[in-house]
Amino acid sequence: MPEAVFHICIKDSVFIDVGCGSGALAIAVAKRNPQASVIGIDRWGAEYASFNKALCENNAKAEGVGNTTFRQGDATHLDFPDGTFDAVVSNYVYHNIPGERQKYLLETLRTLKKGGAFALHDIFSKSKYGGMQAFVQKLKDMGCQKVELIDTTNGQFMTPFEARWMALSGSALLVGIK
Ligand SMILES: C[S@@+](CC[C@H](N)C(=O)[O-])C[C@H]1O[C@@H](n2cnc3c(N)ncnc32)[C@H](O)[C@@H]1O
């Protein structure tokens, strides 16, 4: 997780993990931020049939984490008002959803408070997302700060070979402050 997420760790913060799957990222974030609440949402559809709400809850319990909640939800239409969250995170979710993926990113960012942090990891290849550098500029033009697209296939997180081997080429972390 980038430092940006941790710089806003104030008491009573509320974070969301979009497409939380088994809850791994939500639980990790909750552990690092014991005074925050972390909500994990996921569609939990047939394509990832082993992931479900009970699994997330059991995983949180097994990790001794009490500041997570999990609920069913759709990343394309999040059931939260504008500016609900202090931070939004997501890992390898939006590329699974057909359609205009930049819109899904904007939908997630809609739920983030002004000044909140985002860290969204996905396969941001041109074929899946179109031009991401233009999207980074769009976010800056919208008033977001410190927006960066960090390549996660250059050895720091995985090597280019590992990325190709796991069909994860193009992986990057979109981070910034709204
Ligand atoms: C590759 S898994 C990643 C899970 C988790 N983020 C992780 O890092 O382990 C993709 C996840 O996206 C979820 N997903 C796919 N489409 C979704 C949608 N429209 N809304 C919410 N979750 C969705 C799937 O159910 C699945 O749990």
The ligand as a Tripos MOL2 file, in Angstrom:
@<TRIPOS>MOLECULE
LIG
   27    29     1     0     0
SMALL
NO_CHARGES

@<TRIPOS>ATOM
      1 C1         -9.3280  -11.2030   -9.0500 C.3       1 LIG1
      2 S1        -10.5570  -11.1380   -7.7830 S.3       1 LIG1
      3 C2         -9.7440  -10.0470   -6.6330 C.3       1 LIG1
      4 C3        -10.2890  -10.1610   -5.2550 C.3       1 LIG1
      5 C4         -9.5600   -9.3260   -4.2030 C.3       1 LIG1
      6 N1         -9.6210   -7.9230   -4.4990 N.3       1 LIG1
      7 C5         -8.1370   -9.7860   -4.0530 C.2       1 LIG1
      8 O1         -7.2230   -9.0130   -4.2930 O.co2     1 LIG1
      9 O2         -7.9250  -10.9240   -3.6710 O.co2     1 LIG1
     10 C6        -11.7840  -10.0790   -8.5260 C.3       1 LIG1
     11 C7        -12.9460   -9.7750   -7.6120 C.3       1 LIG1
     12 O3        -13.7790   -8.7950   -8.2240 O.3       1 LIG1
     13 C8        -15.1080   -9.1050   -7.8970 C.3       1 LIG1
     14 N2        -15.9980   -8.4140   -8.8410 N.ar      1 LIG1
     15 C9        -16.0970   -8.6150  -10.1710 C.ar      1 LIG1
     16 N3        -17.0170   -7.7940  -10.6860 N.ar      1 LIG1
     17 C10       -17.5160   -7.0530   -9.6580 C.ar      1 LIG1
     18 C11       -18.4880   -6.0290   -9.5570 C.ar      1 LIG1
     19 N4        -19.1620   -5.5800  -10.6210 N.pl3     1 LIG1
     20 N5        -18.7170   -5.5010   -8.3510 N.ar      1 LIG1
     21 C12       -18.0510   -5.9440   -7.2470 C.ar      1 LIG1
     22 N6        -17.1270   -6.9040   -7.2800 N.ar      1 LIG1
     23 C13       -16.8630   -7.4590   -8.4790 C.ar      1 LIG1
     24 C14       -15.1560  -10.6120   -7.9960 C.3       1 LIG1
     25 O4        -16.2940  -11.1640   -7.3570 O.3       1 LIG1
     26 C15       -13.8510  -10.9940   -7.3300 C.3       1 LIG1
     27 O5        -13.9870  -11.1570   -5.9390 O.3       1 LIG1
@<TRIPOS>BOND
     1     1     2 1
     2     2     3 1
     3     2    10 1
     4     3     4 1
     5     4     5 1
     6     5     6 1
     7     5     7 1
     8     7     8 2
     9     7     9 1
    10    10    11 1
    11    11    12 1
    12    11    26 1
    13    12    13 1
    14    13    14 1
    15    13    24 1
    16    14    15 ar
    17    14    23 ar
    18    15    16 ar
    19    16    17 ar
    20    17    18 ar
    21    17    23 ar
    22    18    19 1
    23    18    20 ar
    24    20    21 ar
    25    21    22 ar
    26    22    23 ar
    27    24    25 1
    28    24    26 1
    29    26    27 1
@<TRIPOS>SUBSTRUCTURE
     1 LIG1         1 GROUP 0 **** ****
